[in-house]
Amino acid sequence: MNDRQVEALLLFVRYPEAGRVKTRLISALGAEGAAALYERMAGEVAARVAKLRRPGLRRVALVEPPERVAAVGEWLGEGFTAVPQADGDLGARLTAAFAAAFDGGARRVVAIGSDCLDLTPELIHEAFDTLGRVEAVVGPALDGGYYLIGLGRAIPAAFAAIPWSSPDTLTATLDRLQGAGASLHLLPRLRDLDTPGDLDALLPRWGALLRPPAQSAQPREGPA
């Protein structure tokens, strides 16, 4: 069997509802503007994932909130299987998502968020390919977290007692992986888009995507 037929890509995504996504950007863009930006950004990341040329790759969208699974599935298209995220903190949700993927037969599982525009298809390919040689791949983010984590086996400790959304998230995760005896590969350090400072830093490269379309005159609540 081709190893690529037992790979899973997990995309963590939120329904782009004003006031519930990218809340740290509301001061700069307003609630509607922050939600519209997230919709464009997450749509771009999802489009790249949908075009990945890896035979048999399973693409799963982990959706929050659970009542919006159908709407997000329609938004992202038939290339994804949309399912609700598990209950609990991010660690619990990641643990459940990886466990489901491995229980479903995957041997290489990569999880990404929907807010790193600099995450290229080439880096995702590198993550999967490297999992043929190591047990864990991590893409560090500039804010102290990570934009990608891939595992070649279930390692629940990687998500246990982690200080999420803090400058210590990455360090704690690497400590947990080391403690579990996992061999590790690090991808390049990239910037997530969470704050007005991130927006300013990314505008020179991604301005066409990040700036509101000139023709949009009506506020939006996200995909129907």
C-alpha positions as CSV (number, residue, x, y, z in Angstrom):
1,M,0.0,0.0,0.0
2,N,1.2,3.5,-0.8
3,D,1.9,5.4,2.4
4,R,0.3,8.5,0.9
5,Q,-3.1,6.6,1.0
6,V,-3.1,6.7,4.8
7,E,-2.4,10.4,5.4
8,A,-4.8,12.9,7.0
9,L,-4.8,16.7,6.9
10,L,-6.7,18.4,9.7
11,L,-7.8,22.0,9.2
12,F,-9.0,23.8,12.3
13,V,-11.5,26.5,11.2
14,R,-14.1,28.7,12.7
15,Y,-17.3,29.9,11.2
16,P,-16.6,33.6,10.3
17,E,-19.2,35.2,12.6
18,A,-18.7,38.8,13.5
19,G,-17.5,39.2,17.1
20,R,-16.5,35.5,17.4
21,V,-13.4,35.4,15.2
22,K,-10.2,37.4,15.2
23,T,-11.3,39.4,18.2
24,R,-7.9,41.0,18.7
25,L,-8.3,42.6,15.2
26,I,-11.7,44.2,16.1
27,S,-10.0,47.3,17.5
28,A,-8.5,47.9,14.1
29,L,-11.1,46.6,11.7
30,G,-14.4,46.4,13.7
31,A,-16.2,43.1,14.3
32,E,-17.6,42.8,10.7
33,G,-14.2,43.7,9.2
34,A,-12.3,41.2,11.3
35,A,-14.8,38.4,10.4
36,A,-14.6,39.3,6.7
37,L,-10.8,39.2,6.8
38,Y,-10.9,35.9,8.5
39,E,-13.3,34.5,5.9
40,R,-10.9,35.5,3.1
41,M,-7.8,34.3,4.9
42,A,-9.3,30.9,5.9
43,G,-10.7,30.5,2.5
44,E,-7.2,31.0,1.0
45,V,-5.6,28.5,3.3
46,A,-8.4,25.9,2.6
47,A,-8.0,26.4,-1.2
48,R,-4.3,25.5,-0.9
49,V,-5.1,22.4,1.1
50,A,-7.8,21.4,-1.4
51,K,-5.3,21.5,-4.3
52,L,-2.6,19.4,-2.6
53,R,-1.6,16.6,-4.9
54,R,-1.2,13.7,-2.6
55,P,-3.1,10.6,-3.7
56,G,-5.6,9.4,-1.2
57,L,-5.1,12.3,1.2
58,R,-8.0,12.8,3.6
59,R,-8.9,16.4,4.2
60,V,-10.9,17.0,7.4
61,A,-12.2,20.4,8.5
62,L,-12.6,20.6,12.3
63,V,-15.3,23.2,12.8
64,E,-16.2,25.5,15.6
65,P,-19.0,26.1,16.6
66,P,-20.5,22.6,16.0
67,E,-23.8,24.0,14.8
68,R,-22.1,25.5,11.8
69,V,-20.6,22.3,10.5
70,A,-22.9,22.2,7.5
71,A,-22.3,25.8,6.6
72,V,-18.6,25.5,6.8
73,G,-18.7,22.3,4.8
74,E,-20.6,24.1,2.0
75,W,-18.2,27.1,2.2
76,L,-15.0,24.9,1.9
77,G,-16.4,22.6,-0.7
78,E,-16.6,18.8,-1.3
79,G,-12.8,18.4,-1.0
80,F,-13.2,18.4,2.8
81,T,-15.1,16.3,5.3
82,A,-16.5,18.8,7.9
83,V,-16.9,17.6,11.5
84,P,-17.3,19.4,14.8
85,Q,-14.4,20.0,17.0
86,A,-14.4,18.1,20.3
87,D,-15.3,19.8,23.6
88,G,-12.7,21.2,25.9
89,D,-9.6,23.4,25.4
90,L,-7.4,23.3,22.3
91,G,-5.4,20.4,23.8
92,A,-8.5,18.3,24.2
93,R,-9.6,19.1,20.7
94,L,-6.3,18.3,19.1
95,T,-6.0,15.1,21.1
96,A,-9.4,14.0,19.9
97,A,-8.8,15.0,16.3
98,F,-5.5,13.1,16.1
99,A,-7.0,10.0,17.8
100,A,-9.8,9.9,15.3
101,A,-7.5,10.2,12.4
102,F,-5.2,7.4,13.6
103,D,-8.1,5.2,14.6
104,G,-9.4,5.7,11.0
105,G,-6.2,4.2,9.6
106,A,-4.0,7.2,9.0
107,R,-0.3,6.8,9.6
108,R,0.7,10.4,9.1
109,V,-1.4,13.2,10.4
110,V,-0.8,16.9,10.0
111,A,-2.9,19.6,11.7
112,I,-2.9,23.3,10.7
113,G,-4.8,26.4,11.7
114,S,-6.5,28.7,9.3
115,D,-4.6,32.0,10.0
116,C,-1.1,31.5,8.6
117,L,-1.0,32.9,5.0
118,D,2.8,32.1,4.7
119,L,2.1,28.4,5.1
120,T,2.8,27.1,1.6
121,P,1.8,23.8,0.0
122,E,5.5,23.0,-0.2
123,L,5.8,23.2,3.6
124,I,2.8,20.9,4.0
125,H,4.3,18.4,1.6
126,E,7.6,18.7,3.6
127,A,5.7,17.9,6.8
128,F,4.1,14.8,5.4
129,D,7.2,13.6,3.7
130,T,9.4,14.1,6.8
131,L,7.0,12.1,8.9
132,G,8.3,9.1,7.0
133,R,11.6,9.6,8.8
134,V,10.6,11.2,12.2
135,E,7.7,11.0,14.5
136,A,6.8,14.7,14.9
137,V,7.0,17.8,12.8
138,V,6.3,21.3,14.2
139,G,6.0,24.7,12.4
140,P,6.9,27.4,15.0
141,A,5.0,30.7,14.9
142,L,6.6,34.0,15.7
143,D,4.3,34.6,18.6
144,G,5.6,31.5,20.5
145,G,2.9,29.1,19.3
146,Y,2.9,26.9,16.2
147,Y,1.0,27.0,12.9
148,L,1.4,23.2,12.1
149,I,2.0,20.0,14.0
150,G,2.3,16.6,12.4
151,L,2.6,13.2,14.1
152,G,3.5,9.7,12.9
153,R,1.9,8.1,15.9
154,A,-0.5,9.1,18.6
155,I,1.3,11.2,21.2
156,P,-1.4,12.6,23.6
157,A,1.3,14.1,25.8
158,A,2.0,16.6,23.1
159,F,-1.2,18.4,24.0
160,A,-1.3,17.8,27.7
161,A,-1.0,20.8,30.2
162,I,0.1,23.2,27.5
163,P,-0.2,27.0,28.1
164,W,-2.3,27.7,25.0
165,S,-2.2,31.1,23.3
166,S,0.9,32.1,25.2
167,P,4.6,32.8,24.3
168,D,5.4,29.4,26.0
169,T,3.1,27.2,23.8
170,L,5.8,26.0,21.5
171,T,8.4,25.5,24.2
172,A,6.0,23.4,26.3
173,T,5.0,21.4,23.2
174,L,8.6,20.6,22.3
175,D,9.3,19.6,25.9
176,R,6.3,17.2,25.8
177,L,7.4,15.6,22.5
178,Q,11.0,15.2,23.8
179,G,9.6,13.6,27.0
180,A,7.6,11.2,24.9
181,G,10.8,10.2,23.1
182,A,9.6,11.5,19.7
183,S,12.1,12.3,17.0
184,L,11.4,15.8,15.7
185,H,11.8,18.1,12.7
186,L,11.1,21.8,12.8
187,L,9.8,23.8,9.8
188,P,10.7,27.5,9.3
189,R,9.3,30.0,11.7
190,L,6.3,31.9,10.3
191,R,3.8,34.6,11.4
192,D,0.2,33.9,12.2
193,L,-2.3,36.7,11.7
194,D,-3.8,37.5,15.1
195,T,-3.1,41.1,16.0
196,P,-3.0,44.6,14.3
197,G,0.8,44.3,14.4
198,D,0.6,41.0,12.4
199,L,-1.7,42.7,9.9
200,D,0.7,45.5,9.4
201,A,3.6,43.1,8.9
202,L,1.8,40.9,6.4
203,L,0.2,43.7,4.3
204,P,3.2,44.2,2.1
205,R,3.0,40.6,0.9
206,W,-0.7,39.9,1.2
207,G,-2.4,43.3,0.8
208,A,-4.6,42.2,-2.1
209,L,-6.1,39.5,0.1
210,L,-6.2,41.3,3.4
211,R,-7.6,44.6,2.2
212,P,-11.4,44.7,1.9
213,P,-12.7,44.3,-1.7
214,A,-13.5,47.8,-3.0
215,Q,-16.9,46.7,-4.1
216,S,-18.1,45.3,-0.7
217,A,-20.5,47.9,0.6
218,Q,-22.7,45.7,2.8
219,P,-21.5,44.1,6.0
220,R,-21.4,40.3,6.0
221,E,-22.1,37.6,8.7
222,G,-20.0,35.0,7.0
223,P,-20.9,32.3,4.4
224,A,-24.6,31.4,4.2
